[in-house]
Amino acid sequence: MSRLKRIAIDVMGGDFGPTVVVPAALKSLAVHPDLSLVLVGDQPRIEELLGHTATRLRQRLEIVHTAVSIDDNTRPEAVLRKYKDSSMYLAVDMVRDARVDACVSAGNTGALLLTGRHLLKTVPGISKPAIIASIPVPTSNHRCYLLDVGANIDTQAPQLVEFAVMGAVLAASTCPHTPRIGLLNIGQEEHKGTVQIKLAAQALEKLDSLNYIGFIEGNEIFDGKADVIVCDGFAGNVVIKSSAGVVSVIKNVMQECAGRDWLRRLCAWLSAPLLLDLNTQIDPARFNGASLLGLQGIIVKSHGNARTEGFFHAIEQAVREVMDNVPDRIASRMASLAPETGAAL
Amino acid sequence: MSRLKRIAIDVMGGDFGPTVVVPAALKSLAVHPDLSLVLVGDQPRIEELLGHTATRLRQRLEIVHTAVSIDDNTRPEAVLRKYKDSSMYLAVDMVRDARVDACVSAGNTGALLLTGRHLLKTVPGISKPAIIASIPVPTSNHRCYLLDVGANIDTQAPQLVEFAVMGAVLAASTCPHTPRIGLLNIGQEEHKGTVQIKLAAQALEKLDSLNYIGFIEGNEIFDGKADVIVCDGFAGNVVIKSSAGVVSVIKNVMQECAGRDWLRRLCAWLSAPLLLDLNTQIDPARFNGASLLGLQGIIVKSHGNARTEGFFHAIEQAVREVMDNVPDRIASRMASLAPETGAAL
């Protein structure tokens, strides 16, 4: 058996805290016999939720107690000053100390980014970390990665190129071919888009080691045309949030219609298998777990409102990145590209 | 009977040209007894499609012949130099000459914007025209307006404020209350967003005559929280395109699932009324017709791939704007706000 993978979990983050995180952690331990977890948070509460967990799982679990946690209203900067004993800070600090291989948190995104950057530093060649989200592509049955989705706004061309490199590294583990990289834009034509997008496009075209395929428009994101889509964090953030909004509106409309009269109630009951298929293919829980890429260590951010299944998938994402050694691979890719990018930008 | 409303139609624009536009025009004439239309395009083709149109419709129809049209590959600037006899240019020119009250085109958006700006000029106080799209809000059963969706990128704060004013004027005609105006952002907190968004938020808060309600996140666009959502044209463009992408993916997944086996085929057949309800509520055709706001004249842009029903709704949008006298109302609103905005920005 290979060396145990070790991941720290911020138990106190997210809308539901330990009630969601502890069961998700146990599920991950059951799925991965070579995984051990450090649960960082309120020990009595964790012990209570662990209950009579089987010894074979319990022995791969360590608890690090802290009663301090931060919430979504905490200003990110405050974490570095006043919350060094919070579950989030302690979990990231364990990555820095190499006591664990990665950490997962459903807490305040801004605080997690700032803590990550402060404690882990960026990979040489990467100016700032980015948040990468994975998107279901039902037709091709694999995922597409979109970055940045909110860590950086007013992004300049060199940073967009960094995103392309980081995305390519992450996508390589789930993508059956060399990841195709697209640049999000408002049209296909060369003259479309901001100055920074046009500069980034010119640079990406010159990087032979990246499989850059050109501009991608909003409607093509879910088409499976690209495996990595690069964009400014503002655009990426509104794309993932508005897409989620559309899915939830459609579900609501169908539910509302389904309850309207007995005929529609019957129809809804009869069409349940279809809706189940749909849910399976675009289930947000399956795609939970956004990585903070570009740091010298692995941090995965779970959605704050994730339930057990969703948080489990965020841990899965961390496990994959540990196996793939993502930060080292980003570093070596950046180093090998340095002469090329220098010339291209 | 009130004076006839008169609208010029670019018959040659869009993916399907006259085959879609002529039947849509006839439907509009049938629906509005006080409407007359000028069809600008290839006369023989138009006559052929008109066939044996009833005299009561035919007498409210004029044809202006031109064999020249532009396509989506035409560079916008070329229109002003080489295509002054194109159906699009002639239709917009009729608005300038006050021969018609508005025009509708499904042609090249960039060319339409440039022609509109060149021939009609902007309303005093408006620096550049914006494209406004209307979005279905199934829960509240009315529409929400999003602007800009692609005419302006790298938008500055004063322009975002102009968008808010123009959106409020347009929304007033379909909105049962004073339009609630939101600013698209990546979070609710004051410190989130670009410098320009923060400046625009500060200015909008000071304008008492606008019902500004604060930041709106991507997932809230379809919630009915706001009647007008203001954003940079890049963000707006990716939002509407990616949302349309999600809807089409969901339809495809359900169709694909529905064909998988006999049980699912039966389910799909039985659940048809539900899907029909869904289609009715979020049907893109019903929401076709994006206005080019801020010009001294009314131009409505139909989606290039609109079918007859969609193009009909674009004409409907033009009819509404003629009735509401939108350009004049924007001008007077800008004039009355001038002292306030001067102080706010």
Interface residues (C-beta under 8 A of the other chain):
Chain A: R75 P138 T139 G150 I153 D154 L184 I186 H191 G193 T194 V195 E217 G218 N219 E220 I221 F222 D223 C231 G233 F234 A235 N237 V238 V239 I240 K241 S242 S243 A244 G245 V246 V247 S248 V249 I250 N252 V253 M254 E256 C257 A258 R260 L263 R264 L266 C267 A268 L270 S271 A272 P273 L274 D277 L278 Q281 I282
Chain B: R75 P138 T139 G150 I153 D154 L184 I186 H191 G193 T194 V195 E217 G218 N219 E220 I221 F222 D223 C231 G233 F234 A235 N237 V238 V239 I240 K241 S242 S243 A244 G245 V246 V247 S248 V249 I250 N252 V253 M254 E256 C257 A258 R260 L263 R264 L266 C267 A268 L270 S271 A272 P273 L274 D277 L278 Q281 I282
